[in-house]
Amino acid sequence: MKAQVKVERLEMNDPTFEAGAVKTARARLANPTAKQFTYSVELYLGAAKAATSGVGTVTIPAGGYIDVNFVLVMPAAEGGYPVFLDVWSDSNLLKHYQATENVAITIAPAIEVGPIIWV
């Protein structure tokens, strides 16, 4: 039996984040086959992987599903980044999923003031 997977949803709250923030996205992955499989999964931002969850593994029972959390450190550069989720079985890419919304990275103004010294 050949491994299959369905990405049923990819959840993120407001997809606008501060550069360098640590955020979690959750995806529901379903195994539509009659056999349990172990999959390799990776969530990343941009085709060049400006941020990545790293590759992890999940095992999904036959006909079942699992909610998977992906933790990423947001990129340092401002801009919009498409969100991708890749799922493999062995070395076969089963799904290259793109989320419907991009992540927007912003850098808010900030300032640090040192002591005032009279000279």
TORLO-727362 format. One record per residue (C-alpha): residue number from 0; residue in one letter; chain; y, x, z. Coordinates in Angstrom, 1 decimal. Layout:
BEGIN
+------+-------+--------+--------+--------+--------+
! bagu ! timar ! drenro !     c2 !     c1 !     c3 !
+------+-------+--------+--------+--------+--------+
!  NUM !     a !      A !      Y !      X !      Z !
...
+------+-------+--------+--------+--------+--------+
***
This chain:
BEGIN
+------+-------+--------+--------+--------+--------+
! bagu ! timar ! drenro !     c2 !     c1 !     c3 !
+------+-------+--------+--------+--------+--------+
!    0 !     m !      A !    0.0 !    0.0 !    0.0 !
!    1 !     k !      A !    3.4 !    1.3 !   -1.0 !
!    2 !     a !      A !    6.2 !    1.5 !    1.7 !
!    3 !     q !      A !    9.1 !   -0.9 !    1.3 !
!    4 !     v !      A !   12.2 !   -1.6 !    3.3 !
!    5 !     k !      A !   15.0 !   -4.1 !    3.4 !
!    6 !     v !      A !   18.4 !   -3.5 !    4.9 !
!    7 !     e !      A !   19.3 !   -6.9 !    6.3 !
!    8 !     r !      A !   22.7 !   -6.0 !    7.7 !
!    9 !     l !      A !   24.9 !   -3.1 !    8.7 !
!   10 !     e !      A !   27.2 !   -3.9 !   11.6 !
!   11 !     m !      A !   30.5 !   -2.3 !   12.4 !
!   12 !     n !      A !   33.5 !   -3.8 !   14.2 !
!   13 !     d !      A !   36.9 !   -3.0 !   12.8 !
!   14 !     p !      A !   36.1 !   -0.1 !   10.4 !
!   15 !     t !      A !   39.4 !    1.7 !   11.1 !
!   16 !     f !      A !   38.8 !    4.7 !   13.4 !
!   17 !     e !      A !   40.7 !    7.7 !   14.8 !
!   18 !     a !      A !   39.8 !   11.1 !   13.4 !
!   19 !     g !      A !   37.2 !   12.8 !   15.6 !
!   20 !     a !      A !   36.2 !    9.5 !   17.4 !
!   21 !     v !      A !   32.5 !    9.0 !   18.2 !
!   22 !     k !      A !   31.4 !    5.6 !   16.8 !
!   23 !     t !      A !   28.1 !    3.7 !   16.5 !
!   24 !     a !      A !   27.0 !    1.5 !   13.6 !
!   25 !     r !      A !   23.9 !   -0.7 !   13.8 !
!   26 !     a !      A !   21.6 !   -1.6 !   10.9 !
!   27 !     r !      A !   18.7 !   -4.1 !   10.8 !
!   28 !     l !      A !   15.9 !   -2.7 !    8.8 !
!   29 !     a !      A !   12.9 !   -4.9 !    7.9 !
!   30 !     n !      A !    9.4 !   -3.9 !    6.7 !
!   31 !     p !      A !    8.3 !   -6.6 !    4.2 !
!   32 !     t !      A !    4.8 !   -5.2 !    3.8 !
!   33 !     a !      A !    1.5 !   -6.0 !    5.5 !
!   34 !     k !      A !    1.3 !   -2.4 !    6.9 !
!   35 !     q !      A !    3.2 !   -0.5 !    9.5 !
!   36 !     f !      A !    5.3 !    2.4 !    8.1 !
!   37 !     t !      A !    7.4 !    5.2 !    9.5 !
!   38 !     y !      A !   10.7 !    5.8 !    7.7 !
!   39 !     s !      A !   13.3 !    8.5 !    7.7 !
!   40 !     v !      A !   16.9 !    7.2 !    7.9 !
!   41 !     e !      A !   20.4 !    8.6 !    7.6 !
!   42 !     l !      A !   23.8 !    6.9 !    7.8 !
!   43 !     y !      A !   26.7 !    8.9 !    6.4 !
!   44 !     l !      A !   30.3 !    8.6 !    5.2 !
!   45 !     g !      A !   31.2 !    9.6 !    1.6 !
!   46 !     a !      A !   29.0 !   11.0 !   -1.0 !
!   47 !     a !      A !   29.7 !   14.5 !    0.3 !
!   48 !     k !      A !   28.7 !   13.4 !    3.8 !
!   49 !     a !      A !   32.0 !   13.9 !    5.6 !
!   50 !     a !      A !   30.2 !   12.6 !    8.7 !
!   51 !     t !      A !   26.5 !   11.9 !    9.2 !
!   52 !     s !      A !   24.2 !   10.5 !   11.8 !
!   53 !     g !      A !   21.6 !   13.2 !   10.9 !
!   54 !     v !      A !   18.2 !   12.2 !    9.8 !
!   55 !     g !      A !   16.1 !   10.3 !   12.2 !
!   56 !     t !      A !   12.8 !    8.4 !   12.1 !
!   57 !     v !      A !   11.9 !    4.8 !   12.9 !
!   58 !     t !      A !    8.5 !    3.0 !   12.8 !
!   59 !     i !      A !    8.6 !   -0.7 !   11.8 !
!   60 !     p !      A !    5.5 !   -2.9 !   12.2 !
!   61 !     a !      A !    4.1 !   -4.9 !    9.3 !
!   62 !     g !      A !    6.3 !   -7.8 !    8.6 !
!   63 !     g !      A !    8.7 !   -6.8 !   11.4 !
!   64 !     y !      A !   12.2 !   -5.4 !   11.8 !
!   65 !     i !      A !   14.1 !   -3.1 !   14.0 !
!   66 !     d !      A !   17.8 !   -2.7 !   14.9 !
!   67 !     v !      A !   18.8 !    1.0 !   14.5 !
!   68 !     n !      A !   21.9 !    2.6 !   16.1 !
!   69 !     f !      A !   23.6 !    5.4 !   14.2 !
!   70 !     v !      A !   26.1 !    7.6 !   16.1 !
!   71 !     l !      A !   28.7 !    9.5 !   14.0 !
!   72 !     v !      A !   31.7 !   11.7 !   14.8 !
!   73 !     m !      A !   34.4 !   10.5 !   12.5 !
!   74 !     p !      A !   35.8 !   13.1 !   10.0 !
!   75 !     a !      A !   39.0 !   15.0 !   10.7 !
!   76 !     a !      A !   40.7 !   14.1 !    7.4 !
!   77 !     e !      A !   42.5 !   10.7 !    7.0 !
!   78 !     g !      A !   41.3 !    8.5 !    4.2 !
!   79 !     g !      A !   38.8 !    5.9 !    3.2 !
!   80 !     y !      A !   35.1 !    6.7 !    3.2 !
!   81 !     p !      A !   32.3 !    4.6 !    1.7 !
!   82 !     v !      A !   29.4 !    4.0 !    4.1 !
!   83 !     f !      A !   25.9 !    4.8 !    2.9 !
!   84 !     l !      A !   22.5 !    4.3 !    4.5 !
!   85 !     d !      A !   19.5 !    6.1 !    2.9 !
!   86 !     v !      A !   15.9 !    5.2 !    3.9 !
!   87 !     w !      A !   12.9 !    7.3 !    2.8 !
!   88 !     s !      A !    9.1 !    7.1 !    3.2 !
!   89 !     d !      A !    7.7 !   10.5 !    3.0 !
!   90 !     s !      A !    9.8 !   12.1 !    0.3 !
!   91 !     n !      A !   10.5 !    8.9 !   -1.6 !
!   92 !     l !      A !   13.9 !    7.4 !   -1.4 !
!   93 !     l !      A !   13.3 !    3.6 !   -0.9 !
!   94 !     k !      A !   16.9 !    2.4 !   -0.4 !
!   95 !     h !      A !   20.3 !    3.8 !   -1.0 !
!   96 !     y !      A !   22.4 !    1.1 !    0.6 !
!   97 !     q !      A !   26.2 !    1.0 !    0.5 !
!   98 !     a !      A !   28.1 !   -1.1 !    3.0 !
!   99 !     t !      A !   30.5 !   -3.7 !    1.8 !
!  100 !     e !      A !   33.4 !   -2.2 !    3.7 !
!  101 !     n !      A !   34.7 !    1.4 !    3.7 !
!  102 !     v !      A !   35.6 !    3.2 !    6.9 !
!  103 !     a !      A !   39.3 !    4.1 !    7.2 !
!  104 !     i !      A !   40.2 !    7.2 !    9.2 !
!  105 !     t !      A !   43.6 !    7.5 !   10.7 !
!  106 !     i !      A !   45.5 !   10.0 !   12.8 !
!  107 !     a !      A !   47.9 !    8.5 !   15.2 !
!  108 !     p !      A !   51.1 !   10.4 !   16.1 !
!  109 !     a !      A !   50.9 !   12.2 !   19.4 !
!  110 !     i !      A !   52.9 !   14.9 !   21.2 !
!  111 !     e !      A !   52.5 !   17.1 !   24.2 !
!  112 !     v !      A !   55.6 !   18.2 !   26.1 !
!  113 !     g !      A !   55.5 !   21.3 !   28.2 !
!  114 !     p !      A !   57.7 !   22.1 !   31.2 !
!  115 !     i !      A !   61.4 !   22.2 !   30.6 !
!  116 !     i !      A !   62.7 !   25.7 !   31.4 !
!  117 !     w !      A !   66.4 !   26.6 !   31.9 !
!  118 !     v !      A !   67.2 !   30.0 !   30.5 !
+------+-------+--------+--------+--------+--------+
***
